[in-house]
């Protein structure tokens, strides 16, 4: 990747990370609940029988309500585990009584002994990120974990990101390796690409 592109992406990451740290916790909770409600009302979520979600890092959008709702609705839920050595995400089944453990980066993850799932098994993938473009671009934290998970998949689920309104940009710098998303849900809108 050329240096200027890398620098542009890093500047956006820094901007978003700094802004996220300034959000009032009550405001964050309200926005996260609005995002969860909008996802739950999304036709693809309502019809999905399998959903991949994630467990949030501090300051990241919490989708705990979606995990609970998915399980209560009888959907099969998968959560990622990070393998730091291979720099890959592995998706594991998560059920109501399963315990989460502290994993890489302090993210709660399913136990490694829980059944692993393939990405092609999911109807919908709810994913985090730092910034999203109005044409489906996505900038994550820079590790490429989700890009590697999605890349070269013959069959992949609908990729629905969750974001605060100010995380959506008109256009973002991306490389061919950056995987595009299919839609984004914010507290005030749902965008499909």
C-alpha positions, 0 to 999 in steps of 0.5 A: 500500500502506498504511504499516502493512502496508509497515512490517509487511513491512519488519520481517519482512524485517529480522528474516529478513535479520539471522537469515540472517547469523548462520547457521553456514556448515556448518549452512547447507550442511547445511540447503541439502543437505536442502532440495535432497534433499527437492525432488529427492524431490518428485513434481512435481520428479521428473515435471517436464521443465522447471524454473525455478531461481535462483542464490542471493545471499549467505546465500540458500538455494543451489540449485546442487545442483538446477541440476546434478541437473536438467541431469543428469536431462535437464530443461530449466533456466531461470534469471532475469536481472534487468532493473533498468530495467524491474524485470522478470525475464527467464528464459533457458535454461541448459545444462551448459556455459553460463557465468554472468555477474555481474548485478544485485545480484551475482547470477550470471545467464545471458548475455543472448544465451542463449535466452529462455523464457516462464514458461508453458514451465515445469512447476515454478518453485523460488523464493527469498524471505524469509518464507512463510506457512502459507497460501501467502503470500510476502514477498520482498525488496520489489522485486516481481520474482517477483510481476510475473513471475507476475502475469497469467499464464494458465498458470503452473508450480507455485510451490515455495519453498525456506526454512529452518524459521524462515522459515515463519510462521503468517500474513504481511501481504500485498497483492493484488499479492503472488503466492501460492506453491503449496508450500514445502520446508524442511530438515524438511518439505514443505508444500503449499497 
